[in-house]
């Protein structure tokens, strides 16, 4: 797996796919350009996540994006993550763009629950006619929203504002970004945070002492 700048949620997906297909023919990346020809680059979208199977991941990873003519095929999966300044373009303008590029599945995730996109979670699958049809979504009683991705063989889920992937075979979610973190790194971060809090407490105590001393000198 090669990547230029993929979001944290892509790392958990990468580990899962790497275990299934450890042959360096699966590419997963994010926030790079996607275009049919390199000459199209100035007009190209920059999806938050791209997944492609059966490609030369190493050669694609040497660039800052995914050029379909060079990779040999369109991506199998594209994800956009909602942000205030790109939301409307993501769920309106980019659908025909990605369909025209031949992207098999186009998913959109909105952590706000649909205040930026038109829905908390949405997905489209390309038909043989080259147009997108919405992927059926289910909303569970506990508020979880999910739809099945044929491209990934996983369910894409909106769970308490987080994007998660559900493995039907193992009947569990793939680990989230925090669950995948290196325990030693977590310990270091925790120690650094505690040290910073201790320093802040000491500085606050010192400031109180100085204030009390000034009051005493002023005879207050």
Backbone as CSV, one residue per row, in Angstrom:
resi,resn,N_x,N_y,N_z,CA_x,CA_y,CA_z,C_x,C_y,C_z
1,UNK,0.839,-1.194,0.000,0.000,0.000,0.000,0.874,1.244,0.000
2,UNK,0.626,2.126,-0.906,1.333,3.390,-0.963,0.318,4.499,-0.766
3,UNK,0.753,5.582,-0.158,-0.181,6.680,0.043,0.561,7.990,0.070
4,UNK,-0.122,9.084,-0.323,0.507,10.397,-0.269,0.053,11.122,0.984
5,UNK,-1.184,11.106,1.349,-1.641,11.751,2.581,-3.038,11.238,2.890
6,UNK,-3.143,10.039,3.379,-4.466,9.476,3.581,-4.984,9.814,4.974
7,UNK,-6.321,9.975,5.117,-6.883,10.255,6.429,-6.712,9.067,7.360
8,UNK,-6.838,9.328,8.675,-6.566,8.283,9.663,-7.435,7.051,9.453
9,UNK,-8.693,7.252,9.051,-9.589,6.111,8.894,-9.100,5.170,7.801
10,UNK,-8.312,5.688,6.857,-7.802,4.829,5.788,-6.753,3.852,6.286
11,UNK,-6.078,4.185,7.378,-5.025,3.300,7.874,-5.582,1.976,8.374
12,UNK,-6.726,2.031,9.067,-7.333,0.789,9.545,-7.807,-0.055,8.369
13,UNK,-8.322,0.594,7.329,-8.749,-0.133,6.135,-7.542,-0.735,5.426
14,UNK,-6.450,-0.002,5.389,-5.244,-0.498,4.724,-4.728,-1.767,5.388
15,UNK,-4.708,-1.796,6.701,-4.239,-2.997,7.403,-5.116,-4.201,7.080
16,UNK,-6.417,-3.964,7.055,-7.349,-5.055,6.762,-7.125,-5.583,5.349
17,UNK,-7.056,-4.694,4.378,-6.893,-5.118,2.991,-5.514,-5.714,2.749
18,UNK,-4.511,-5.206,3.441,-3.158,-5.737,3.291,-3.082,-7.177,3.764
19,UNK,-3.833,-7.494,4.830,-3.843,-8.868,5.335,-4.527,-9.808,4.351
20,UNK,-5.513,-9.291,3.617,-6.238,-10.121,2.659,-5.490,-10.263,1.339
21,UNK,-4.796,-9.198,0.942,-4.130,-9.185,-0.372,-2.706,-8.655,-0.221
22,UNK,-1.813,-9.447,0.343,-0.434,-8.970,0.591,0.461,-9.056,-0.645
23,UNK,-0.057,-8.623,-1.793,0.709,-8.784,-3.032,1.051,-7.461,-3.708
24,UNK,0.896,-6.363,-2.988,1.262,-5.030,-3.494,0.482,-4.627,-4.737
25,UNK,-0.736,-5.156,-4.893,-1.559,-4.751,-6.032,-2.805,-3.989,-5.579
26,UNK,-2.835,-3.602,-4.322,-3.945,-2.805,-3.802,-3.414,-1.443,-3.388
27,UNK,-4.046,-0.411,-3.897,-3.612,0.958,-3.621,-4.676,1.667,-2.804
28,UNK,-4.261,2.311,-1.727,-5.178,3.111,-0.923,-4.471,4.391,-0.532
29,UNK,-5.125,5.503,-0.789,-4.488,6.795,-0.548,-5.561,7.844,-0.342
30,UNK,-5.116,9.064,-0.101,-6.072,10.130,0.101,-5.500,11.492,-0.208
31,UNK,-6.416,12.392,-0.532,-6.111,13.809,-0.723,-5.091,14.071,-1.832
32,UNK,-5.133,13.244,-2.854,-4.340,13.489,-4.057,-5.291,13.629,-5.233
33,UNK,-4.776,14.060,-6.355,-5.643,14.278,-7.512,-6.091,12.951,-8.129
34,UNK,-7.222,13.004,-8.825,-7.751,11.861,-9.564,-8.174,12.364,-10.936
35,UNK,-7.567,11.813,-11.993,-7.900,12.268,-13.340,-7.707,11.133,-14.341
36,UNK,-8.301,11.323,-15.524,-8.180,10.291,-16.557,-6.816,10.375,-17.242
37,UNK,-6.429,11.564,-17.641,-5.127,11.803,-18.266,-4.387,12.854,-17.437
38,UNK,-3.069,12.817,-17.476,-2.311,13.796,-16.707,-2.608,15.222,-17.166
39,UNK,-2.989,15.389,-18.423,-3.327,16.725,-18.925,-4.593,17.277,-18.280
40,UNK,-5.397,16.392,-17.655,-6.627,16.831,-16.995,-6.386,17.320,-15.574
41,UNK,-5.156,17.269,-15.107,-4.849,17.542,-13.705,-5.394,18.880,-13.202
42,UNK,-5.303,19.993,-13.971,-5.798,21.270,-13.440,-7.281,21.254,-13.085
43,UNK,-8.054,20.374,-13.695,-9.499,20.319,-13.445,-9.896,19.126,-12.578
44,UNK,-8.931,18.425,-12.045,-9.225,17.157,-11.374,-9.690,17.351,-9.934
45,UNK,-10.553,16.452,-9.440,-10.941,16.471,-8.027,-9.843,15.862,-7.156
46,UNK,-9.918,16.148,-5.871,-8.964,15.618,-4.894,-9.745,14.863,-3.817
47,UNK,-10.110,13.610,-4.063,-10.908,12.859,-3.084,-10.141,12.603,-1.793
48,UNK,-10.892,12.403,-0.710,-10.278,12.141,0.594,-9.727,10.727,0.701
49,UNK,-10.288,9.784,-0.056,-9.753,8.426,-0.053,-10.001,7.771,-1.401
50,UNK,-8.999,7.063,-1.879,-9.089,6.302,-3.128,-8.609,4.891,-2.853
51,UNK,-9.367,3.893,-3.318,-8.952,2.493,-3.208,-9.040,1.868,-4.595
52,UNK,-7.977,1.181,-4.997,-7.970,0.490,-6.288,-7.314,-0.869,-6.121
53,UNK,-7.940,-1.891,-6.688,-7.412,-3.256,-6.641,-6.836,-3.623,-8.007
54,UNK,-5.846,-4.522,-7.988,-5.277,-5.016,-9.231,-4.457,-4.003,-9.989
55,UNK,-3.716,-3.166,-9.256,-2.875,-2.149,-9.889,-1.451,-2.248,-9.338
56,UNK,-0.550,-1.520,-9.964,0.833,-1.453,-9.484,0.910,-0.346,-8.438
57,UNK,0.714,-0.725,-7.178,0.632,0.266,-6.110,1.915,1.073,-5.974
58,UNK,3.050,0.431,-6.190,4.330,1.120,-6.011,4.494,2.272,-6.993
59,UNK,4.177,2.031,-8.257,4.362,3.088,-9.258,3.373,4.226,-9.045
60,UNK,2.148,3.904,-8.645,1.167,4.959,-8.381,1.606,5.773,-7.178
61,UNK,2.142,5.099,-6.175,2.539,5.776,-4.954,3.674,6.753,-5.134
62,UNK,4.394,6.669,-6.241,5.492,7.595,-6.496,4.995,8.962,-6.947
63,UNK,3.711,9.062,-7.286,3.132,10.330,-7.715,2.287,10.902,-6.582
64,UNK,1.694,12.065,-6.835,0.827,12.691,-5.838,-0.641,12.505,-6.166
65,UNK,-0.944,11.516,-6.972,-2.325,11.298,-7.329,-2.506,10.024,-8.121
66,UNK,-3.709,9.870,-8.679,-4.083,8.656,-9.396,-4.499,9.050,-10.804
67,UNK,-3.707,8.642,-11.792,-4.001,8.904,-13.204,-4.500,7.601,-13.821
68,UNK,-5.749,7.582,-14.226,-6.385,6.344,-14.671,-5.671,5.733,-15.871
69,UNK,-5.262,6.552,-16.826,-4.597,6.026,-18.019,-3.271,5.358,-17.679
70,UNK,-2.620,5.800,-16.610,-1.344,5.221,-16.200,-1.541,4.021,-15.281
71,UNK,-2.583,4.074,-14.443,-2.856,2.959,-13.531,-3.460,1.770,-14.263
72,UNK,-4.154,2.048,-15.376,-4.746,0.975,-16.156,-6.210,0.726,-15.887
73,UNK,-6.786,1.400,-14.883,-8.201,1.221,-14.547,-8.619,2.320,-13.585
74,UNK,-9.928,2.601,-13.510,-10.409,3.570,-12.531,-10.346,2.979,-11.121
75,UNK,-10.402,3.817,-10.099,-10.480,3.306,-8.730,-11.768,2.519,-8.512
76,UNK,-11.715,1.604,-7.567,-12.907,0.831,-7.207,-13.761,1.549,-6.171
77,UNK,-13.138,2.425,-5.395,-13.822,3.053,-4.261,-13.254,4.448,-4.055
78,UNK,-14.153,5.418,-3.907,-13.752,6.789,-3.579,-14.624,7.273,-2.428
79,UNK,-14.005,7.974,-1.490,-14.720,8.522,-0.333,-14.437,10.009,-0.225
80,UNK,-15.486,10.780,0.049,-15.337,12.187,0.393,-15.830,12.386,1.824
81,UNK,-15.094,13.189,2.586,-15.437,13.505,3.970,-15.898,14.953,4.013
82,UNK,-17.044,15.199,4.624,-17.673,16.514,4.580,-16.815,17.592,5.228
83,UNK,-16.764,18.727,4.573,-16.218,19.943,5.165,-17.082,21.093,4.680
84,UNK,-17.115,22.165,5.438,-18.048,23.244,5.147,-17.837,23.846,3.760
85,UNK,-16.592,23.962,3.314,-16.339,24.658,2.056,-16.383,23.749,0.828
86,UNK,-16.480,22.420,1.009,-16.543,21.526,-0.159,-17.828,20.706,-0.206
87,UNK,-18.680,20.831,0.808,-19.817,19.917,0.954,-20.724,19.899,-0.273
88,UNK,-21.178,21.059,-0.708,-22.140,21.087,-1.814,-21.533,20.507,-3.088
89,UNK,-20.278,20.829,-3.354,-19.608,20.286,-4.544,-19.469,18.773,-4.436
90,UNK,-19.196,18.266,-3.220,-19.003,16.826,-3.040,-20.248,16.036,-3.416
91,UNK,-21.428,16.473,-2.929,-22.608,15.634,-3.140,-23.445,16.027,-4.352
92,UNK,-23.079,17.115,-5.023,-23.804,17.487,-6.240,-22.893,17.398,-7.469
93,UNK,-21.834,18.177,-7.483,-20.998,18.270,-8.685,-20.128,17.044,-8.915
94,UNK,-19.646,16.422,-7.837,-18.680,15.339,-8.020,-19.307,14.003,-8.416
95,UNK,-20.594,13.832,-8.202,-21.220,12.564,-8.579,-21.061,12.302,-10.076
96,UNK,-21.451,13.232,-10.946,-21.252,12.961,-12.380,-19.778,12.922,-12.774
97,UNK,-18.927,13.637,-12.050,-17.494,13.600,-12.362,-16.936,12.206,-12.112
98,UNK,-17.213,11.655,-10.922,-16.691,10.328,-10.596,-17.340,9.244,-11.450
99,UNK,-18.615,9.422,-11.767,-19.267,8.459,-12.663,-18.599,8.484,-14.035
100,UNK,-18.304,9.685,-14.536,-17.650,9.812,-15.828,-16.248,9.223,-15.846
101,UNK,-15.592,9.230,-14.683,-14.258,8.639,-14.579,-14.306,7.124,-14.404
102,UNK,-15.505,6.583,-14.177,-15.649,5.137,-14.045,-15.401,4.592,-12.656
103,UNK,-15.456,5.456,-11.635,-15.284,5.006,-10.248,-16.467,4.123,-9.863
104,UNK,-16.196,2.882,-9.444,-17.278,1.921,-9.210,-18.173,2.304,-8.041
105,UNK,-17.589,2.814,-6.959,-18.390,3.229,-5.808,-17.916,4.592,-5.322
106,UNK,-18.895,5.462,-5.049,-18.598,6.791,-4.526,-19.378,6.976,-3.227
107,UNK,-18.655,7.148,-2.115,-19.263,7.279,-0.792,-19.006,8.670,-0.228
108,UNK,-19.967,9.133,0.587,-19.853,10.427,1.251,-20.203,10.260,2.728
109,UNK,-19.360,10.817,3.575,-19.534,10.697,5.028,-19.537,12.088,5.652
110,UNK,-20.543,12.346,6.471,-20.690,13.645,7.137,-20.767,13.429,8.640
111,UNK,-19.722,13.815,9.369,-19.699,13.595,10.814,-20.754,14.412,11.539
112,UNK,-21.289,15.462,10.889,-22.309,16.285,11.540,-23.692,15.651,11.461
113,UNK,-23.811,14.538,10.782,-25.097,13.862,10.696,-25.975,14.339,9.562
114,UNK,-25.418,15.118,8.640,-26.189,15.570,7.491,-26.388,17.066,7.430
115,UNK,-25.711,17.822,8.285,-25.843,19.278,8.240,-24.982,19.890,7.137
116,UNK,-23.936,19.177,6.735,-23.086,19.688,5.655,-23.405,19.008,4.326
117,UNK,-23.530,17.689,4.327,-24.035,16.979,3.156,-25.552,16.897,3.258
118,UNK,-26.143,16.217,2.288,-27.588,16.015,2.341,-27.962,14.820,3.202
119,UNK,-26.954,14.078,3.711,-27.202,12.910,4.561,-25.936,12.618,5.351
120,UNK,-26.099,11.905,6.476,-24.936,11.540,7.285,-24.011,10.596,6.528
121,UNK,-24.602,9.701,5.747,-23.841,8.721,4.973,-24.583,8.456,3.674
122,UNK,-23.860,8.355,2.597,-24.481,8.042,1.308,-23.455,7.354,0.422
123,UNK,-23.953,6.475,-0.429,-23.072,5.778,-1.356,-23.765,5.545,-2.679
124,UNK,-23.000,5.514,-3.746,-23.523,5.247,-5.086,-22.682,4.169,-5.742
125,UNK,-23.342,3.334,-6.530,-22.643,2.278,-7.271,-22.893,2.481,-8.761
126,UNK,-21.845,2.324,-9.551,-21.934,2.557,-10.989,-22.655,1.402,-11.677
127,UNK,-23.611,1.730,-12.525,-24.335,0.716,-13.284,-23.605,0.427,-14.598
128,UNK,-24.089,-0.579,-15.305,-23.489,-0.909,-16.602,-23.723,0.201,-17.620
129,UNK,-24.716,1.069,-17.352,-24.972,2.205,-18.240,-24.060,3.388,-17.931
130,UNK,-23.228,3.250,-16.891,-22.302,4.321,-16.560,-22.885,5.437,-15.728
131,UNK,-23.989,5.161,-15.028,-24.585,6.162,-14.141,-24.640,5.592,-12.727
132,UNK,-24.707,6.486,-11.754,-24.751,6.051,-10.363,-26.177,5.758,-9.911
133,UNK,-26.302,4.696,-9.117,-27.539,4.378,-8.426,-27.232,4.327,-6.937
134,UNK,-28.110,4.914,-6.106,-27.840,4.939,-4.668,-27.731,3.534,-4.086
135,UNK,-26.794,3.357,-3.175,-26.651,2.105,-2.434,-27.629,2.131,-1.266
136,UNK,-28.333,1.047,-1.070,-29.326,0.979,0.003,-28.653,1.111,1.366
137,UNK,-29.222,1.975,2.201,-28.717,2.185,3.552,-29.754,1.751,4.570
138,UNK,-29.274,1.308,5.712,-30.139,0.892,6.814,-29.805,1.727,8.039
139,UNK,-30.840,2.206,8.730,-30.649,2.920,9.990,-31.145,2.036,11.124
140,UNK,-30.242,1.653,12.012,-30.589,0.780,13.128,-31.236,1.575,14.260
141,UNK,-31.826,0.847,15.210,-32.506,1.484,16.333,-31.560,2.334,17.173
142,UNK,-30.291,1.953,17.220,-29.325,2.713,18.018,-28.717,3.884,17.260
143,UNK,-29.230,4.154,16.059,-28.757,5.297,15.293,-27.649,4.999,14.311
144,UNK,-27.133,3.777,14.306,-26.084,3.409,13.358,-26.666,3.364,11.944
145,UNK,-25.970,3.982,11.009,-26.372,3.979,9.604,-25.316,3.211,8.821
146,UNK,-25.759,2.289,7.968,-24.768,1.502,7.239,-25.275,1.086,5.860
147,UNK,-24.310,0.841,4.987,-24.588,0.299,3.669,-23.447,-0.620,3.275
148,UNK,-23.729,-1.568,2.413,-22.709,-2.561,2.059,-21.928,-2.121,0.829
149,UNK,-20.609,-2.141,0.961,-19.723,-1.829,-0.158,-19.281,-3.122,-0.825
150,UNK,-19.765,-3.356,-2.040,-19.316,-4.530,-2.788,-17.840,-4.405,-3.160
151,UNK,-17.378,-3.193,-3.359,-15.981,-2.985,-3.732,-15.035,-3.437,-2.627
152,UNK,-15.374,-3.116,-1.379,-14.515,-3.451,-0.241,-14.896,-4.753,0.435
153,UNK,-16.088,-5.281,0.135,-16.639,-6.439,0.856,-16.734,-6.132,2.344
154,UNK,-17.108,-4.903,2.655,-17.289,-4.432,4.024,-18.515,-3.528,4.065
155,UNK,-19.101,-3.402,5.239,-20.157,-2.416,5.416,-19.526,-1.094,5.827
156,UNK,-19.959,-0.019,5.191,-19.517,1.324,5.549,-20.546,1.876,6.528
157,UNK,-20.096,2.333,7.690,-21.011,2.670,8.779,-20.762,4.068,9.340
158,UNK,-21.858,4.723,9.715,-21.818,5.969,10.476,-22.205,5.594,11.900
159,UNK,-21.242,5.670,12.822,-21.446,5.204,14.196,-21.080,6.325,15.160
160,UNK,-22.097,6.938,15.760,-21.858,8.011,16.729,-20.891,9.047,16.165
161,UNK,-21.183,9.497,14.963,-20.430,10.545,14.261,-19.119,10.059,13.663
162,UNK,-18.748,8.801,13.891,-17.498,8.270,13.351,-17.763,7.388,12.132
163,UNK,-16.796,7.354,11.225,-16.848,6.447,10.082,-16.158,5.153,10.473
164,UNK,-16.892,4.045,10.380,-16.323,2.740,10.724,-16.620,1.748,9.601
165,UNK,-15.820,0.683,9.563,-16.014,-0.396,8.595,-16.339,-1.675,9.353
166,UNK,-17.416,-2.352,8.919,-17.881,-3.568,9.584,-17.531,-4.783,8.730
167,UNK,-16.846,-5.738,9.357,-16.462,-6.986,8.702,-17.553,-8.016,8.968
168,UNK,-18.318,-8.365,7.927,-19.429,-9.309,8.103,-18.947,-10.696,8.502
169,UNK,-17.830,-11.127,7.956,-17.341,-12.478,8.242,-16.939,-12.623,9.703
170,UNK,-16.226,-11.631,10.219,-15.771,-11.693,11.613,-16.765,-11.070,12.580
171,UNK,-17.801,-10.440,12.028,-18.858,-9.820,12.814,-18.283,-8.835,13.835
172,UNK,-17.492,-7.931,13.334,-16.910,-6.893,14.197,-16.460,-5.717,13.333
173,UNK,-16.335,-4.557,13.985,-15.797,-3.391,13.304,-14.286,-3.530,13.160
174,UNK,-13.753,-3.002,12.081,-12.312,-2.860,12.004,-11.885,-1.862,13.076
175,UNK,-10.698,-2.012,13.622,-10.253,-1.085,14.668,-10.307,0.359,14.187
176,UNK,-10.730,1.250,15.086,-10.711,2.664,14.768,-9.304,3.217,14.884
177,UNK,-9.086,4.464,14.445,-7.744,5.049,14.507,-7.126,5.012,15.895
178,UNK,-7.911,5.306,16.937,-7.357,5.309,18.296,-7.009,3.904,18.757
179,UNK,-7.777,2.907,18.286,-7.509,1.525,18.682,-6.276,0.965,17.991
180,UNK,-5.907,1.565,16.866,-4.751,1.079,16.117,-3.451,1.721,16.564
181,UNK,-3.536,2.740,17.414,-2.333,3.467,17.793,-1.351,2.568,18.532
182,UNK,-0.085,2.855,18.377,0.981,2.128,19.056,0.859,2.362,20.557
183,UNK,0.733,1.303,21.386,0.610,1.493,22.834,1.745,2.327,23.418
184,UNK,2.971,2.136,22.925,4.094,2.924,23.434,3.912,4.401,23.105
185,UNK,3.403,4.658,21.893,3.169,6.045,21.509,2.069,6.654,22.364
186,UNK,1.024,5.863,22.651,-0.038,6.354,23.521,0.505,6.670,24.905
187,UNK,1.399,5.798,25.415,2.000,6.047,26.728,2.818,7.333,26.710
188,UNK,3.560,7.536,25.629,4.360,8.759,25.529,3.469,9.990,25.484
189,UNK,2.380,9.900,24.710,1.464,11.030,24.633,0.815,11.292,25.985
190,UNK,0.440,10.203,26.676,-0.179,10.347,27.990,0.799,10.979,28.977
191,UNK,2.050,10.530,28.961,3.065,11.083,29.864,3.315,12.558,29.567
192,UNK,3.380,12.885,28.285,3.598,14.281,27.906,2.431,15.150,28.347
193,UNK,1.205,14.619,28.207,0.037,15.384,28.618,0.027,15.608,30.129
194,UNK,0.361,14.550,30.894,0.411,14.683,32.349,1.493,15.665,32.773
195,UNK,2.646,15.614,32.096,3.729,16.545,32.424,3.301,17.983,32.156
196,UNK,2.597,18.185,31.042,2.129,19.532,30.722,1.116,20.014,31.748
197,UNK,0.222,19.114,32.171,-0.758,19.487,33.185,-0.074,19.817,34.506
198,UNK,0.964,19.051,34.855,1.706,19.310,36.091,2.391,20.668,36.036
199,UNK,3.007,20.981,34.888,3.652,22.283,34.731,2.639,23.410,34.840
200,UNK,1.472,23.205,34.239,0.436,24.235,34.294,-0.031,24.453,35.726
201,UNK,-0.200,23.354,36.479,-0.610,23.481,37.883,0.450,24.218,38.691
202,UNK,1.728,23.896,38.442,2.824,24.545,39.174,2.875,26.036,38.867
203,UNK,2.707,26.380,37.589,2.731,27.784,37.208,1.554,28.536,37.814
204,UNK,0.395,27.899,37.870,-0.770,28.545,38.472,-0.546,28.764,39.962
205,UNK,0.043,27.765,40.640,0.324,27.895,42.071,1.342,29.000,42.316
206,UNK,2.368,29.078,41.449,3.387,30.116,41.590,2.777,31.500,41.385
207,UNK,1.867,31.619,40.444,1.211,32.899,40.197,0.371,33.315,41.395
208,UNK,-0.304,32.356,42.019,-1.105,32.674,43.200,-0.211,33.140,44.344
209,UNK,0.942,32.475,44.516,1.876,32.861,45.574,2.395,34.277,45.367
210,UNK,2.739,34.620,44.125,3.222,35.962,43.829,2.145,37.004,44.088
211,UNK,0.918,36.672,43.715,-0.187,37.601,43.942,-0.403,37.827,45.431
212,UNK,-0.334,36.748,46.217,-0.497,36.872,47.663,0.637,37.694,48.270
213,UNK,1.878,37.510,47.777,3.021,38.269,48.283,2.874,39.754,47.975
214,UNK,2.400,40.091,46.778,2.182,41.483,46.416,1.115,42.114,47.298
215,UNK,0.077,41.375,47.568,-0.973,41.891,48.446,-0.428,42.146,49.845
216,UNK,0.431,41.233,50.317,1.003,41.391,51.655,1.879,42.633,51.716
217,UNK,2.695,42.838,50.654,3.572,44.003,50.629,2.779,45.304,50.552
218,UNK,1.627,45.260,49.893,0.795,46.459,49.797,-0.038,46.668,51.047
219,UNK,0.031,45.697,51.967,-0.729,45.804,53.206,-2.199,45.515,53.047
220,UNK,-2.544,44.784,52.024,-3.967,44.452,51.807,-4.400,43.317,52.721
